[in-house]
Amino acid sequence: RLVFWLKVLLPVAALGILSTLFLVAETLDPEKAIPYADVDVEKILREQGITRPRFGGVTDGGASVTIGAASVRPDAGNTTRLIGRELSGQILIPDGARIDVMSPTGIVDGATREVTLQGGAALTSSLGYRLETEELISRFDIVRSEATGEVRGTGPIGALTAGGMLLEQDAETQGYVLVFKDGVRLVYDP
């Protein structure tokens, strides 16, 4: 007799519990469905772009060149150019030296094979140089970086400022040279 009543009462109790879940449940607001998503979906759909791209290659001289960014988007006026944010680059020279370059913004131009690092480019070398300039133009098919504006930094020889800088491969020795020009001021630290 107990089993008979339990077979009737337990399913009825289960239906009562389920119905109260639906009757008492709070209504959902679609605006609050994902409170932690702070992305503008319409902006993402409107603008093209790539997140975390990396470009790389090896020059004829054997140097490895890698360029990366937090994000890039195509330039509306020129289809061969990409406008990047938080750019970083690395040059590994065959003799073992390493050069790291970073900047907050920049332009990657596929037609000219140049990267223009803007907004305060920083260059760090494994040889001990730490240089900063407002704009640095680098090639990624050959090792060549040029700062057309003032360069400030430190190195193994001391603190220096210059009106410009050029890093390139010397045609005669095939070695890589860093040339400071246009009013170089060096405070030698022995």
Secondary structure, DSSP 8 states (H G I E B T S, - for coil): -HHHHHHHHHHHHHHHHHHHHHHH-----GGGSSTT----HHHHHHS--EES-EEEEE-TTS-EEEEE-SEEEE-SS-TTEEEEEEEEEEEE-TTS-EEEEEEEEEEEETTTTEEEEEEEEEEEETTS-EEEEEEEEEETTTTEEEE-S-EEEEETTEEEEESEEEEEE-TTT--EEEEEESS-EEEE--
